[in-house]
Amino acid sequence: MLLKENIPIQYIFGKIRKEMLLVSVYAVLIVILYENFHFTRISIPIAVPTILGTVISLLLAFKSNQAYDRWWEARTIWGAIVNDSRSLTRQLLTFVDSPYGHAEEKAFCEKMAKRQIAWCYSLSKHLRKQDAMADLDKWLTSEDLEHIRNYSNVPVALLELQGQDLRNAYKLGWINEFQQVELDKTLTRFSNEMGGCERIKNTVFPATYGVYIHFSLVLFILLLPFGLIEFFGIAEIPLVIAIASSFFLIEKMAIHLQDPFENKPTDTPTTTISQTIERDILQMLKEHCPPKAQAGGSFGNSKIFYIL
């Protein structure tokens, strides 16, 4: 997620530099032809591009709202993951009989809590099509690592291990039947939240929807100079560039927001959220918490930082 106070103008317009170069060349070409060749003196009523621009504005507004809804739903799901991760650790430390009095029970609580940290990081990487097993050895035992290697969906394998340990704890008498049910409900919520993220990831906007809007936008920009040149002359060049920039930026914003798990600066910051979960769980376990990390890039003399 971009940190807004550090976003340089180069980054913003860098997203549409190719489109703006083409628009600039086109606008200049129309002026040259209009001023020097009489047979190209074509003008159309300004109402024509105005009506088309109004229709495109409504379509872009609808697309932007839908894209933001997807991004916000992803952020809401990960907010629920934070809450449920804290709840799971709290339940382990309060439900299990004397977790700090017996070594086996304490080890059980720590194992499940740290496995939850691993689950968050693996889900983040799984959604971004990265190696979901990377850097999990610090949280998992060798037996757990060997088990999850047989699965293509690592988060599912980790939830299975959580359920198995929960069943064993019940059989050993560390938790009662009611506590087992409550802990299992928490694990079920994790499964539902993972399914919600995968639904967003795997459900894309229909290709024809984006193509039709983009085609209409290109048609609008092609007509725009002919509606402005009769009134503004050469001044239509900056006007066309400014208007086209606004429409292209809105279109790009919607395209970036509609896919919140693509490992981009505009993503839902799942890595940072996982780091927050790691910090809280380790503090609840009375262990040291490592500092957070930020990603970033440079643009000339400016720097932009973002949290993933």
C-alpha positions, 0 to 999 in steps of 0.5 A: 500500500502506498504511503501517500505523503511520499508519492512523487508526481513522476510515479503518478504520471509514469503510469500513463506516460505511453498514453500521454505521449501518443495523445500529445503527438496526435493533438499536435498533428491535428493542429498542424493539419488544421492550420496548414491544409484546408481540406482537413479543417474538420470540426464537430459540435462540442456537444458530441465529445461532451455527451460521449465524455459524460457516458464514459465518466459514468462507466469509469465511476462504476468501474472504479467503485467496483474495483475499490469494493474488491480492494476494501473487501480484501482489506476487511478480510485481512482485518478479520484475520488479524482479529482471529489470530489474536483470538486464537492465541488468547484462547490457547493461552487461557483454555489450555490447562496451566500452559506455563506450568507444564512443558508439554502444554506450553509447547503445544500453545507455542506450536499452534500460535507460531503455526498461525504466524506461518499460516498468515505469511504462507497465505500472503505468498499463496495469493501472490503466486509466490513460494508459499513455503519460503521462510516458514522454517523459523515457525514450523517444526521439521515434521510440519515442513515435511507434511506441507510439502505434499500439498499445493495449497500450503495454508490448507495443509497448515489448517489441517495440522492445527485441527489435528493438534487440537484433536490431540489436545482434547484427547489428552485432556488439555481442553474440554469439549466446549473449548475444542468447539470454540477453537474449531470455530476459530479455525473454521473462520480462517478457512472462510477468510482464506476462501474469500481471498481466493475468490477475489483473486480468482474472479477477474473483471470480464475482459470485454467490460474493460475493452469496451470502456477503453475503446470508448475512451480512445474514441472520445480522445480521437474526437476531442481535438475536433470539438475544441480546435475551432474555439481554442486553436493551438490551445487545444493541445494542453486541453486535450492532454489534460482531459485525456490524463484525467480519464487515463488516470482514473482508468489505471486506478481502477485497473490497479485496485481491482486486483489486490493480491498482485504484489504491487504498491497498490495491493492490500498490505498482506505482508505488513499485516502478517508482521503485525500478527507476528508481533502481537502473537510473539508478545503474547508468548512473551518472546522478542519481536523483530522490527518491521520492514518496508519496501520502496523505490527511487524516482530521481531525487524522490523516494517512494515507500510502500508496505506490502 
